[in-house]
Amino acid sequence: MPGKPHKASSKLTHAFYQVTVRGNLREDWRDWFNGILITEEGLSEEHSATTFTCKVRDQAELIGIINWLHNMNMVIEMVCLAQKPND
């Protein structure tokens, strides 16, 4: 039926996602991101970005990470699937 919403499974089986935020991560916050690959780009604070690459079990965990970054007053610029799970 056209227009009917597609119900996607929330089961990802450990996919890798990249979440990019505006600015550089404060040095004293790095320990909070244990197990997450952090890369920083940019020459100055106003033209920089930090990307977190993380392995998530499911959509709920991904939303939890996004909410956590948002609650730390980080401006989220992009969220993308870096590597699909092996089916």
SVG drawing of the C-alpha trace seen along z (x, -y; Angstrom):
<svg xmlns="http://www.w3.org/2000/svg" viewBox="-2 -30 48 43">
<polyline fill="none" stroke="black" stroke-width="0.4" points="0.0,0.0 1.6,-3.3 2.4,-5.7 2.4,-3.0 5.5,-3.5 8.1,-0.8 8.9,0.8 12.7,1.3 14.3,3.7 16.3,1.9 18.7,4.9 22.0,3.9 24.4,6.6 27.3,4.2 27.5,1.7 30.1,-1.1 28.8,-4.7 30.6,-8.0 29.2,-11.0 30.8,-14.4 30.4,-17.4 31.5,-21.0 34.8,-22.0 37.5,-20.1 37.1,-17.9 38.4,-19.3 41.4,-17.3 39.9,-16.6 36.9,-14.9 38.8,-12.3 38.7,-9.7 34.9,-9.8 35.1,-8.3 36.9,-5.0 36.7,-2.6 35.6,-5.2 38.0,-6.3 38.3,-10.1 39.7,-12.1 39.9,-15.9 40.1,-18.0 40.6,-21.7 43.1,-24.5 41.2,-26.6 38.5,-26.2 35.9,-27.9 36.7,-25.8 37.2,-22.4 35.3,-19.2 35.6,-16.1 34.5,-12.7 33.7,-9.8 33.8,-6.3 32.0,-3.8 30.6,-0.3 27.0,-0.1 24.7,2.9 21.5,1.4 19.6,-1.8 18.9,-2.4 22.6,-2.5 23.2,-4.9 20.5,-7.2 22.0,-7.1 25.4,-8.2 23.8,-11.0 21.8,-12.2 25.0,-12.0 26.9,-14.2 24.0,-16.6 23.7,-16.8 27.4,-17.7 26.4,-20.8 28.2,-19.5 26.7,-20.6 26.1,-17.4 26.8,-18.0 26.6,-14.5 25.8,-10.9 26.6,-8.2 27.0,-4.5 30.7,-3.8 30.5,0.0 27.5,2.3 27.2,5.4 28.2,8.7 25.0,10.5"/>
</svg>
